[in-house]
């Protein structure tokens, strides 16, 4: 029985499947499809982390975030600068502040 996925997977998954003696069909996404699938994968990995707050699921989430950073060509130094600026202006999320009304 064949399972249809149509989802972004890690680069070595086709070789892994073939190494297990199974066949798979895959293609290389163009830029538009890749961007759409990265966003889908981000939501998928977030949902998996919500369900299982393990370090493995967190690492998967970070892997997708890093793929997005690379795709968007965001400079890590610039990301840190923007983040630090936001923290300086509005704070971080460390104090557990829950806004009830404003």
N, C-alpha and C positions, 0 to 999 in steps of 0.2 A: 504494500500500500504506500502511496506517495503522499507526503504532506506538503502543502503549499505554504510558503512563508511570506515572501515579498517584503523582507525586512533587512535592514543593515545588520551585518554580522562582522565579527572580528576578522582580520585579514587572513588568518590561517585556518579558518573553519572549513573551507572547501577541501583543503589538503587533509585535514583531520578526518573528515567524513570519508574521503576516498581511501585514507589509510586504514579505516575500519572495514573496508571492503564494500562500501555502499557507493552508489552513484549520486551525484547532485548536479543540478543545473543552476548556474549563477551568471550574472553579468556585472560589468563595471558601470557604475552610475555616472551620468554626466553631471555637470555642476549643479543644475537645478534639482535633479532627483536626489543627489547626495545631500544638499542642504535641507531638503524636505525630510529625508530619512534621518538625518542627524537630529532634527527637532523631534521627530517621532521617538527616536531612540532615547533622547534625553527624558522624555515623559515616561517611557517604558522603564528605564533604569531608576527613575525617581519613585515610581510606583513599587518596584521591587524592593528598593531601600525602605520605603514606608512599611512594607509588609515584613521585612526581615532586616533589622537594623544592624547587620553584621559588617565587619570590616571589608569582607569580600564584595558586598553590594555597594558599599561606599566607594571602594576602589573602582568598580565598574562605572559608577556615576561620574567620578573624577576623570576616568578615561574618555567618556563622551564629552565632558566639558573641555578637556584638552584638545580633542579633535575639533570642536567648535572654535576654540581659540586659534588653532592652526588654520582652519578653513577661512576664518574671518581676518586672519593675519593681524590679530591683536598682539601687540608687543607686551611681553610680561612686565617689563619695567613700567610701561604706561598704565597697564592694569593696576599695578601696585600703587602708582601715583594717584590714580582716580579713586581707588579704594581708600587710601589714606586720607585723601581730601574729604571724602564722604564721612569717614569716621571722625575726622576733626570737626566737621561742620554739624553732623547729626548724630554722631556716636556709632557704636557697633550694636551687637545684639547680646552682649554679655551680662547685662544687668537684669535680664528677664522682664523688662517693662512690657506690660500689656495695657494698651490704651483702650479704656472702656467707653469714653465719650469725649467729644471735643466741641 
